[in-house]
Amino acid sequence: MNPAHIIGMPYRLGATPEKHQAVDCLSLARSVLLNYGIKSPEPTRDWYRRLKKKDYSIFKEQLELWGIKTKTLKLCTVGLCRSDTGYGLCIYWEDGWLNCGESEARWSPTGVLQVEECYYPQKRNFVRPLD
């Protein structure tokens, strides 16, 4: 799905844009990555169980398996960001971050979110090269 079409979709844990016309941070990141031909892990029920218990370590565990830690921001860099309510994923796009706010998906300029770590996809995850 084109990342621009995700902006403004309502936030709902476990939702996917194509099926529910809503997103959570996992489906937002996965949809953007897929749009650019990058594979990402399929979330499992266990991931959501852990997130509901506020066990946000699942994000870091999966990001370390999937990507390479980086400080360089480029298209499809996935960030682990912190908010007042916990942690979530954001993805670098159009010189800013696509992310899930409290109620909807939005774009935020760099420097607005508290991004703690960034990961870029390992080469094995590219189905096709980025444009």
Summary of the structure (lengths in Angstrom):
residues: 131
radius of gyration: 13.3
end to end distance: 15.8
largest distance: 38.7
contacts: 387
relative contact order: 0.21
helix: 31%
strand: 32%
